[in-house]
Amino acid sequence: MSLNKSPAPAAEAPLDHRDKSFLGQPKMLLNLFSVELWERFSFYGMQGILAYYMYYSVTKGGLGIDEGTALGIVGAYGGGVYLSTILGAWVADRLMGSERVLFYSALIIMAGHLSLALLPGAAGLATGLILVGVGSGGLKANATSLVGTLYAKDDDRRDAGFSIFYMGINIGGLVGPLVTGWLQVTWGFHVGFAAAAVGMALGLLQYGLTRKNLPDSAHRVANPLPATSYGKAGALAGAAVVLIIAAVALKLITAENLKWVIVAVVILATVAYFAVILANKSLTGTERSRVYSFMPLFLASAVFWSLFQQQFTVVALYADKRLDRMVFGWEMPPSWVTSINPVFIIVFAGVFAALWTKWGARQPGTPVKFAVALVVMGAAYLAFIPFAGMAAVPMVAIVFILLLFTVAELMLSPVGLSLATKLAPAAYRTQMVALFFLSVSLGTAMSGVLAQWYDPSNESPYFLVIGLVAIGFGVLLLLAQKPVKRLMAGVL
């Protein structure tokens, strides 16, 4: 992340504001919608069975890892995925451009899923998670950034377009766990992981056939790294790899403390990232103000994701141990609970997109949307309390709670992705999206940290504290909305 003054960006090809060929949106949104669908199929398909693979006994096809450690690894892994968006965004903005980084990241993801499918034991787990984590980090920020290239900054269709894109994510998130979960209980974990690899291969094929049709700005390197800095960047990358290997070898990084390591690294990376962007002298006063406005929204996003991502830690354990999953005499795989939220997203994403489009400039500002998301998320955790102590929690309970998860998610996640592209300085378009994903990284890692305090035999205190803290943050953000909006300098 060089502090050198960035060159002025080249003029971009004009956007076609008349292009409404895909649900009223630019036609290339369909391309990115489809790529992200297959990537989410593979990612959530794998993540839906990941915790069970780790803590199930060897006789059930798992690795027999302690439950608390397994949930911590899931949280740390998810945090690591979003942390690696920094690398993907930096490579895109400084070396290769978003379009090429997305393509190569998809190849790495597919290799990771194949490693999980073909390599046994801890070696396959470590290799697969590292590859999927790095590849997903490269794909996430750049897919989102490419969606942003389809719109002018003042295009009222942006939030609606991101909501439609988000619906594609959740179609993949719905189908992936259903397929891998059924394959896991029928044929075993490794067959489930293989299905995730096939899904990513389909996404890669589709993207490879249509990538040339993206706008010129998608192929451009926004802030090229000077050739004289290549050696320095390579040396820093090599030193980082050596440092990580040494820390693992010396047991400074272990499975048990990995979640805390990720939290610490994300916090340091966030501080460094904001400092690097704000120190760039090419930023205008308006751009700098908008970066400052992103700070409280970053914190709100991290709080939200620390609750939401417990779908793969506490809620996954809850589905396996506490939920009555019998349906007409057949026991539903616990991983299928992961698909409930995407069902609601598919149903309601279009409704929210239409609502933002209809309201246009009259829609609530981003700080208000984020505040409401936190309050609703807190209410979802309070909704667990009436079912505490039940021998078998009815399925309708988790369906209702995940409906609240969905409402909160639609108020924050697609809106946050859109916001990052609108607040981004010209030289940091993709890296600003990476900053949003850093908030997801911090929250996801914290979901693994928080999981260690969940006690199925005494649930109420956990859900009460978590819920009230989220509501408290939402109220604080609502009270601070006016100064935050001033710093946003005209961005909704």
Secondary structure, 3 states (H helix, E strand, C coil): CCCCCCCCCCCCCCCCCCCCCECCECCHHHHHHHHHHHHHHHHHHHHHHHHHHHHCCHHHCCCCCCHHHHHHHHHHHHHHHHHCHHHHHHHHHHHHCHHHHHHHHHHHHHHHHHHHHHCCHHHHHHHHHHHHHHHHHHHHHHHHHHHHCCCCCCCCCHHHHHHHHHHHHHHHHHHHHHHHHHHHHHHCHHHHHHHHHHHHHHHHHHHHHHHHHCCHHHHCCCCCCCHHHHHHHHHHHHHHHHHHHHHHHCCCCCCCCHHHHHHHHHHHHHHHHHHHHHHCCCCCHHHHHHHHHHHHHHHHHHHHHHHHHHHHCHHHHHHHHCECCEECCEECCHHHHHHHHHHHHHHHHHHHHHHHHHHHHHCCCHHHHHHHHHHHHHHHHHCCHHHCCCCCECHHHHHHHHHHHHHHHHHHHHHHHHHHHHHCCHHHHHHHHHHHHHHHHHHHHHHHHHHCCCCCCCCHHHHHHHHHHHHHHHHHHHHCHHHHHHHCCCCC
